[in-house]
Amino acid sequence: MKMALMVIDLQKAYLNEYTERYMKSACECINAVIPLFRKNKLPIIWVQHKDEYDRAVPGNREFEFIDYLKPEEGDFHIVKEYGNTFNKTNCYEIIKAHGVDTILITGFSAEYCVLSTYRGAKDLDLTPVILKNGIASDNREAIDFVERISSTMSYSVVAKILS
């Protein structure tokens, strides 16, 4: 098993009074696992949704990741226009080039882009896993639903596997 970490759409365009507490909580969990991936030289893929309606386009503040996250040089960056990160991007090529077969998925929005990417990974014969407490939405029920119907992994399990 070789794992990659994927951080989906935690962008300023989607940060508001309904999403902030869930995004901040997810980022705490994401920020805890990032050093494990860096230490093991495993790919970290930062995904940004491009959407003119939300002003989430390159060059606009809304396109940027929220301040709780800090991508680093050497990480991979994907810009997508569909819910599924694999749809019409080079994400699958990056995954395969690095021998990755398992993707730890995190990010926003649990019931849309996270779930679409999870299912897209399955369609490509990859093993997707949701980071428990590492996904966000504008409501807790959506987060619980996605975690309930998906394979999940807690921080402690990720730490054990990557130690």
C-alpha positions as a Markdown table, in Angstrom:
| # | Residue | x | y | z |
|---|---|---|---|---|
| 1 | Met | 0.0 | 0.0 | 0.0 |
| 2 | Lys | 1.3 | 3.5 | -0.9 |
| 3 | Met | -0.8 | 6.4 | 0.2 |
| 4 | Ala | -1.3 | 10.0 | -0.9 |
| 5 | Leu | -3.1 | 12.8 | 1.0 |
| 6 | Met | -5.7 | 14.8 | -0.9 |
| 7 | Val | -7.0 | 18.2 | 0.4 |
| 8 | Ile | -10.1 | 19.3 | -1.5 |
| 9 | Asp | -11.6 | 22.8 | -1.9 |
| 10 | Leu | -10.9 | 24.3 | 1.5 |
| 11 | Gln | -10.9 | 27.7 | -0.1 |
| 12 | Lys | -11.8 | 31.2 | 1.0 |
| 13 | Ala | -14.8 | 31.3 | -1.4 |
| 14 | Tyr | -16.5 | 28.6 | 0.8 |
| 15 | Leu | -15.6 | 29.9 | 4.2 |
| 16 | Asn | -18.6 | 31.6 | 5.9 |
| 17 | Glu | -20.6 | 31.6 | 9.1 |
| 18 | Tyr | -22.1 | 28.2 | 8.4 |
| 19 | Thr | -18.8 | 26.4 | 7.3 |
| 20 | Glu | -16.1 | 28.0 | 9.4 |
| 21 | Arg | -16.3 | 25.8 | 12.5 |
| 22 | Tyr | -16.4 | 22.6 | 10.4 |
| 23 | Met | -13.6 | 23.8 | 8.1 |
| 24 | Lys | -11.4 | 24.8 | 11.1 |
| 25 | Ser | -12.0 | 21.5 | 12.8 |
| 26 | Ala | -11.2 | 19.5 | 9.6 |
| 27 | Cys | -8.0 | 21.6 | 9.2 |
| 28 | Glu | -6.9 | 20.7 | 12.7 |
| 29 | Cys | -7.1 | 17.0 | 11.7 |
| 30 | Ile | -5.5 | 17.6 | 8.3 |
| 31 | Asn | -2.7 | 19.6 | 9.8 |
| 32 | Ala | -2.0 | 16.7 | 12.2 |
| 33 | Val | -1.5 | 14.2 | 9.3 |
| 34 | Ile | 0.5 | 16.4 | 6.9 |
| 35 | Pro | 3.8 | 16.0 | 8.8 |
| 36 | Leu | 3.3 | 12.2 | 8.6 |
| 37 | Phe | 3.1 | 12.4 | 4.8 |
| 38 | Arg | 6.0 | 14.8 | 4.6 |
| 39 | Lys | 8.2 | 12.6 | 6.8 |
| 40 | Asn | 7.5 | 9.6 | 4.6 |
| 41 | Lys | 7.9 | 11.6 | 1.4 |
| 42 | Leu | 4.4 | 10.7 | 0.3 |
| 43 | Pro | 2.4 | 12.9 | -2.1 |
| 44 | Ile | 0.2 | 15.6 | -0.9 |
| 45 | Ile | -2.3 | 16.9 | -3.4 |
| 46 | Trp | -4.0 | 20.2 | -2.9 |
| 47 | Val | -7.2 | 20.6 | -4.9 |
| 48 | Gln | -8.9 | 23.9 | -5.7 |
| 49 | His | -12.3 | 24.3 | -7.3 |
| 50 | Lys | -12.5 | 26.9 | -10.1 |
| 51 | Asp | -15.9 | 28.5 | -10.3 |
| 52 | Glu | -16.5 | 32.0 | -11.7 |
| 53 | Tyr | -19.9 | 32.2 | -9.9 |
| 54 | Asp | -18.2 | 32.0 | -6.5 |
| 55 | Arg | -15.3 | 34.1 | -7.8 |
| 56 | Ala | -13.0 | 31.1 | -7.1 |
| 57 | Val | -10.7 | 31.7 | -10.0 |
| 58 | Pro | -6.9 | 31.9 | -10.0 |
| 59 | Gly | -5.8 | 35.4 | -9.0 |
| 60 | Asn | -8.8 | 36.1 | -6.8 |
| 61 | Arg | -8.6 | 35.9 | -3.0 |
| 62 | Glu | -11.6 | 33.5 | -3.0 |
| 63 | Phe | -9.6 | 30.9 | -4.9 |
| 64 | Glu | -6.9 | 30.8 | -2.2 |
| 65 | Phe | -6.8 | 28.1 | 0.5 |
| 66 | Ile | -8.2 | 29.2 | 3.9 |
| 67 | Asp | -5.6 | 30.5 | 6.3 |
| 68 | Tyr | -5.6 | 27.3 | 8.5 |
| 69 | Leu | -3.7 | 25.5 | 5.7 |
| 70 | Lys | -0.3 | 25.9 | 4.3 |
| 71 | Pro | 0.7 | 24.1 | 1.1 |
| 72 | Glu | 4.4 | 23.8 | 0.6 |
| 73 | Glu | 6.7 | 23.8 | -2.4 |
| 74 | Gly | 7.0 | 20.3 | -3.8 |
| 75 | Asp | 3.3 | 19.5 | -3.1 |
| 76 | Phe | 1.0 | 18.8 | -6.1 |
| 77 | His | -1.7 | 21.3 | -7.1 |
| 78 | Ile | -4.8 | 20.4 | -9.1 |
| 79 | Val | -7.4 | 22.9 | -10.4 |
| 80 | Lys | -10.8 | 21.3 | -11.1 |
| 81 | Glu | -14.1 | 22.4 | -12.5 |
| 82 | Tyr | -16.1 | 19.3 | -11.6 |
| 83 | Gly | -17.0 | 17.7 | -8.3 |
| 84 | Asn | -14.8 | 14.7 | -8.9 |
| 85 | Thr | -11.1 | 15.7 | -8.7 |
| 86 | Phe | -10.2 | 13.0 | -11.3 |
| 87 | Asn | -12.6 | 14.4 | -14.0 |
| 88 | Lys | -10.7 | 16.2 | -16.7 |
| 89 | Thr | -7.5 | 16.8 | -14.6 |
| 90 | Asn | -4.1 | 15.2 | -14.4 |
| 91 | Cys | -4.7 | 13.8 | -10.9 |
| 92 | Tyr | -4.8 | 10.2 | -11.9 |
| 93 | Glu | -1.5 | 10.6 | -13.8 |
| 94 | Ile | 0.1 | 12.0 | -10.7 |
| 95 | Ile | -1.2 | 9.2 | -8.5 |
| 96 | Lys | 0.0 | 6.5 | -10.9 |
| 97 | Ala | 3.4 | 8.1 | -11.5 |
| 98 | His | 4.0 | 7.9 | -7.8 |
| 99 | Gly | 2.8 | 4.3 | -7.4 |
| 100 | Val | -0.1 | 5.4 | -5.1 |
| 101 | Asp | -3.0 | 3.0 | -4.7 |
| 102 | Thr | -4.6 | 4.5 | -1.6 |
| 103 | Ile | -5.9 | 8.1 | -1.2 |
| 104 | Leu | -6.6 | 9.6 | 2.1 |
| 105 | Ile | -9.3 | 12.2 | 1.2 |
| 106 | Thr | -10.0 | 15.3 | 3.2 |
| 107 | Gly | -11.7 | 18.6 | 2.6 |
| 108 | Phe | -14.8 | 20.4 | 1.6 |
| 109 | Ser | -17.7 | 19.8 | 0.8 |
| 110 | Ala | -18.3 | 16.4 | 2.3 |
| 111 | Glu | -21.5 | 15.6 | 0.4 |
| 112 | Tyr | -20.4 | 17.0 | -3.0 |
| 113 | Cys | -16.7 | 17.2 | -4.0 |
| 114 | Val | -15.4 | 14.9 | -1.3 |
| 115 | Leu | -17.9 | 12.2 | -2.0 |
| 116 | Ser | -17.6 | 12.6 | -5.8 |
| 117 | Thr | -13.8 | 12.2 | -5.6 |
| 118 | Tyr | -14.2 | 9.2 | -3.3 |
| 119 | Arg | -16.4 | 7.5 | -5.8 |
| 120 | Gly | -14.2 | 8.6 | -8.7 |
| 121 | Ala | -11.2 | 7.0 | -7.0 |
| 122 | Lys | -13.1 | 3.7 | -6.7 |
| 123 | Asp | -14.0 | 3.9 | -10.4 |
| 124 | Leu | -10.3 | 4.0 | -11.1 |
| 125 | Asp | -9.6 | 0.9 | -8.9 |
| 126 | Leu | -7.9 | 3.0 | -6.3 |
| 127 | Thr | -8.6 | 2.6 | -2.6 |
| 128 | Pro | -10.1 | 5.9 | -1.2 |
| 129 | Val | -10.3 | 6.5 | 2.5 |
| 130 | Ile | -11.9 | 9.5 | 4.3 |
| 131 | Leu | -9.8 | 11.0 | 7.1 |
| 132 | Lys | -12.2 | 10.8 | 10.1 |
| 133 | Asn | -12.9 | 14.3 | 11.2 |
| 134 | Gly | -11.0 | 15.6 | 8.2 |
| 135 | Ile | -14.0 | 16.6 | 6.1 |
| 136 | Ala | -16.2 | 19.7 | 6.2 |
| 137 | Ser | -19.6 | 20.9 | 5.1 |
| 138 | Asp | -22.1 | 23.5 | 6.1 |
| 139 | Asn | -23.9 | 21.0 | 8.3 |
| 140 | Arg | -22.9 | 18.2 | 10.6 |
| 141 | Glu | -25.4 | 15.7 | 9.2 |
| 142 | Ala | -23.7 | 15.7 | 5.8 |
| 143 | Ile | -20.3 | 15.1 | 7.4 |
| 144 | Asp | -21.7 | 12.2 | 9.5 |
| 145 | Phe | -23.5 | 10.7 | 6.5 |
| 146 | Val | -20.4 | 10.7 | 4.3 |
| 147 | Glu | -18.3 | 9.2 | 7.1 |
| 148 | Arg | -20.9 | 6.6 | 7.7 |
| 149 | Ile | -21.2 | 5.4 | 4.1 |
| 150 | Ser | -17.4 | 5.5 | 3.3 |
| 151 | Ser | -14.3 | 3.8 | 4.5 |
| 152 | Thr | -12.7 | 6.0 | 7.1 |
| 153 | Met | -9.4 | 6.2 | 9.0 |
| 154 | Ser | -8.6 | 8.1 | 12.1 |
| 155 | Tyr | -5.4 | 10.1 | 12.8 |
| 156 | Ser | -4.1 | 7.4 | 15.1 |
| 157 | Val | -4.5 | 4.6 | 12.5 |
| 158 | Val | -2.8 | 6.8 | 9.8 |
| 159 | Ala | 0.0 | 7.5 | 12.3 |
| 160 | Lys | 0.4 | 3.8 | 13.0 |
| 161 | Ile | 0.5 | 2.9 | 9.3 |
| 162 | Leu | 3.0 | 5.6 | 8.5 |
| 163 | Ser | 5.3 | 5.0 | 11.5 |
